[in-house]
Amino acid sequence: MTDKPEASPHHRADVAVSQDADKVTLKAPAGGATLTADEAQELASRIFEAAMLANGDDPEENDWVRVPMQYVRVAAERMEFNIDGGEAVSPNPDPEMGDAKNAEVHCWIKDQTLRNAMHIAAGSIAEHGWVIGEVIEQRPVSRADFTDPEYLQYFEQALIDSEVFLYELEETEGDETEGTADAS
């Protein structure tokens, strides 16, 4: 993978937002700055956060802070249901998932609040016929957090697709099921 910084106005030397006491400072070049739509949205988010801090509010406590990239790891179980007392079935049978009943799901979610990221993860996992049993971890991450190239590729794909999910399936008897990735 590459050593380039994630796309962000945070990495642009010509554009910066800072906050000191009740003042918010926006640094931009004298001629202005041209931002992509994503950069403008992230910059607006940073200005909003700085304004809240200047007013004495805690944007993290209110879950208004968008995290550039977060990693969520959960334990999930296959959802099954019975129709009219018949055999238990999964809502969305997926041949890649085999007969696995348990999985650890790794999620990379770009530019969401902590709460929104958890809603996105739970929704996507449920759409694939699974339910979260335990949240193992949820944290902000950067490229430097992934020294293992296996996981770095999913981080980088999430920079493009906004969300990537990797299911590491627990083997069932006689099954050699490997992980499967789902980029959403």
N, C-alpha and C positions, 0 to 999 in steps of 0.2 A: 504494500500500500504506500501512500505518499506521506511526506513529512510536511505538507502544506497545512497552514492553520485552517480551522473550520471557518466557513464563510460567516463573517460577523463584523459589524462596525466596531466591536470591541478591539479588533485587531488593526483598525485603521488609525494611523497616527494623526490624520487630519480631522478626525471627528471623535469627540469625547464628551461625556456627561459626568459632572461631579456635583456633590452636595456638601455644604458646610453650614452647620446651624440651620438657619431658615432661608438660605439662599441656594439656588440651583444654577450651575454654570454649564453652558453648552459651548464647546470649543469647535469651531469650524473654520476652514480657510476663508480669507477675505472675499474671495470670489464665490463662496458657497461650495456646496458639495453635492454631487449627483449620487444618489443611492438607489439600489435596486428596491423593489417592493418589499422583499424580505428584510433588507437592511433598514429601510425606513420603519417598518413595523417593530423591529427589535429596538431601534433608537427611540421610538415613541414609548415603548415599554420601559426603557431605562429612564427616560425623562419622567414618566409617570411615577416610577418607584422613587426617584430622587425627590420629587415633589411631595410624595407621601411622607418620606423621612423628614423633609424640611418642615412639614406640618406636625411632626411628632407622632405620626401613625406608623405602625409596623406592617409593611406590605407582606412579609413572610407569614406573620400571624394571621393575616386576613386572606392568605392564599392567593395573592395577586401577582406574585413574582413568577415570571416565565423562566424556566430553566433551559438553557441552550440545548442540552442533551442530558437525558437521565437514563439510568439503567435500573430496571425493575426485575427482580427474580422472585418467582412464586412457585409453590407446589400446587399442582392441579390434579383433579380427578375427573375421569370420564363421566359425563352426565348420562344417565339412562332413565328411561321411563317405560311404563307398561301401558299398552293400549287395550282397553277392555279385558284386563286380566291376562293378556297374552304374554309372550316372551318379551323380556326387557330389550329395548333397542336404543341406540344412540341417535340423537337428533340429526346429525350430519355425518353419516359414515364416511370416513376418509381412508382410502386404501393405504396411504403413507403412514397412517397411525396404527395400522394393524389392529390387534386385539388389546393393545396397551390400555391399562386402567388408570395408571398414574404417570405423571410427567413433571419435570421441572421445566418451567418456561422462562426463558431469558427474553427480556423486552428492552429494546432501545427506542426511546420516544423523544422526538425533537420538539423543542420550543413550546412546552406546555407547563402549566403550574403542576405542583405535586399532586393535587387532587384530580385535576383533569387527566394527568398521565395514568393514574390508577383507574379512572373510569374507562379510558381508552383500552388499557390492558384487559380489564375485566370483560368489557364488551367484545373485544376481538377473540379472546379465549373462549367465551361463551358461544360465539358464532361458530366456532369450530367444535362444539360439543363438549366443552370442558367447563369446570367450575373451580375457582380459586379456593383452596383449603387453607393456605397460609402464605402470607407475604414474608419472604425470607429477607429481602433487602430492597431498598429504594434509595438511590443517591444520584447526585449530579456527577457526570463523568465527562472526560475529554479524551482525545486520541491517546494521550500519554498514559491513561489508565489501562490500556489494552496492549500489553507487551506480547501476548500470545496472538499470533496472526490469525488463528482460528476465529477468535472473537472480534478482532479488529475489523475483519471484513464486514461483520454485521453492523458495527458502529458506523463504518463508512457508508454502507448501503442506507442506513437510517438518515444520514445527512442528505441523501437524495430523495428517499421515499417517505421521510418523516417518521415512519414506524417500521420496525422489524421485530419479528417474533421467532425464536428458536425453541422448538420443543425437543427436550431430551427425554425420551420415553423410557420408562422403567420396563425392563424386559419381563415378559410373561413366560411361563414355562414353555421351553422348546422354541422360543422366539429370539431372534437376534436383532431386534428393532433398534435402528440408529435414530439420531436426531433429525428433525425436518425443519426447514426454515420457511417462514411465511413473511414476505415483505408486503406490507399494506400501504 
